[in-house]
Amino acid sequence: MVKGKNYVIQDLKAQLNASQYEAVTTTEGPVLVIAGAGSGKTRVIEYRSLYLVQKDIDPESILLLTFTRRSAQEMIERASRNDSRCSKIDGGTFHSFASKILRIYSKNLGLSNSFTIYDEGDAEEAIRRCCNKMGYDQDKEFPKKNELKNVFSLCINKGMNVDDAVLKTYVDYEDRLGEIKTVQKEYAEYKLRNNCVDYDDLLVYLRVVLGIDEVRERLSSRYRYIMVDEFQDTNGVQADIVRFLSMKHNNVMVVGDDAQSIYGFRGANHLNILQFPREFKGCKVIKLQENYRSTQSILDVGNAVLNNMSHKFDKRLVSAMGVIGEKPVVSRFDDVYEEAAWVAQKVQVLKSTGIVLGEMAVLFRTAFTSMPLQAELVKRGIRFKLFGGRKFYEMANVRDAVSYLRLVANPTDELAWHRVLMLLPGIGVRTVERLLELIIHYTTLADIIDKVFAPFCAGQKNSEVFASLKTLLETISGPSMLPARQLELVMEHYGPIMKMKYKKDSTRVKELVMLVQMAQRYRTLKDFLADVAVDPDKDAKDNDFEYLTLSTVHSAKGLEWGRVFLIGLVDGVFPSSRSFIDAEEGDIEEEKRLFYVAVTRAKEEIFLSFYLKKGINERSKGNLCRFLDPANVRKTFEKRTVESISGSARRRLRH
């Protein structure tokens, strides 16, 4: 049942603050809503949709563009609860809207309206087929299909040419630029021949058809009121689409936060939101600065970082709840392992006070930063889920290395034997199966080495390969050898194999170095393998609230938790060294915005931490994240040094 027209007019002021109310009721002309973190932007779009419909504006003339289907559905469904006509609002992602329009105007593009849309997997497979056709797919030095797809997407989303895209992302392929351009051309033709498009094509083709006067006039007349969510995340193509659609009436409201523009690597252009008032003459700028999420002490840290940003809209977040809260604390540790142990212990302490794991999160710049913490959580049996990266012990190279140690601990482990044998250069499946049939007859590693591998080391084909494995197994099976030393020897053997198996991936080496460092904390192989094998999250369900969230900041955007740990605040880690070493202008500013996003995820408490040792195998001291260095930022937090939390010192720790 539709509620009365006076419903909105009478109730809005009671449900919205002054800035929200202004954004909802300003319906004519261009409007830019700068929505600070936690300021209720979803509520604004919801009520503006309702307000427009209750002013007797045809809901089918209202277009809502978002970046996720879920967010569009959520805002429209909320508005529909108060007026069922809101369900007719045309809302969806840029890509879903493009798909609908292109079905109508496909002939203008040389496609039929039955075209197929490739998902990422389809697109990569099509690129692989194009490479194979030209003989590139057999070349191990040629880019992989997913790498080529990334390059082609970067060209579209950031308006780059192939040369610049390759140099920015995969500089090792600089000598293959000609072939990459050939694949790009063949891929474009392949899609047209097969009446197919990929995600990037949807946006590009929509911009093309909107460039046709008749089409643009028709669509701009149909959609008289346009709203765009998360405008700071738009790329150049999406910004053009918004401009074309609103060209006739100029009734466009975009909502976003310039301080949360963190997807430049995907092609998002921070300038789109900054230049919106200049692009749309007469634009009204409305700022939402009341935060309904965090204490003022947390917001003070975010505001101080915000004040040090360049190229921004001035704003200051104020806690709408009026809660000051305790000042955040920055803790200093000797190394990443001390930091990880403290975080894990603090999580246990908080949990013991009745705070559920689901209300806690640990955030970091890259998933690599979290690996020592993952190991510590596994050791303590704390359930967690990782977002924005791979679990450390599930990485293929880590599993490879651990498999060698599993053979020492349990020589009858057939799966470990299979994994190790399949790694041997020049050894095929048949030989591996033959070896496994022989191995199952013995129960000790010494017998397997002497009676199975010794004959293969005596002048047969690939004898050197078997001799190398035999020597390794004999060496690492010494009874007094510690796990860390065993892994060091495994790395000497496995290193060349890994280099062939995982080309152009230097982080694999760092991951194994970290594995060795983790193993240094164990005295027995049995204990080390037990912790590697235990996964406290293996029985967790997707809707299970009782797990700790581990997430990159990028993956945490839009989410919130009561208690947040922000770890690894070391210059060169956060911000990333790439942002200030040979990086393009603006990268360090995006890192600053990323830090702002991280801080504003916390509702009640945030724990900041860094460590003195800069990184893996580096003896130089780590410096605190430069974003926390300016005087105005330092005033917003307390600093604490934790020299050690191992042994008796850990038991004495009360914070």
Secondary structure by P-SEA (a helix, b strand, c coil): cccccccccccccccccaaaaaaaaccccbbbbbccccccaaaaaaaaaaaaaaaccccccbbbbcccaaaaaaaaaaaaaacccccccccccaaaaaaaaaaaacccccccccbbbbcaaaaaaaaaaaaaaaccccccccccaaaaaaaaaaaacccccaaaaaaacccccccaaaaaaaaaaaaaaaaaaaccccaaaaaaaaaaaaacaaaaaaaaaaccbbbbcccccccaaaaaaaaaaaccccbbbbbbbccccccccccccccccccccccccbbbbbbbcccccccaaaaaaaaaaaaacccccbbbbbcccccccccbbbbbcccaaaaaaaaaaaaaaaaaaccccccccccccccccaaaaaaaaaaacccccccccccccccaaaaaaaaaaaaaacccaaaaaaaaaaacccccaaaaaaaaaaaaacccaaaaaacccccccccccaaaaaaaaaaaaaaaccccccaaaaaaaaaaaaaaaaaaacccccaaaaaaaaaaaaacccccaaaaaaaaacccccccccccccbbbbbcccccccccccbbbbcccccccccccccccccccaaaaaaaaaaaaaaaccccbbbbbcccccccccccccccccccccaaaaaabbbbbbccccccccccccc
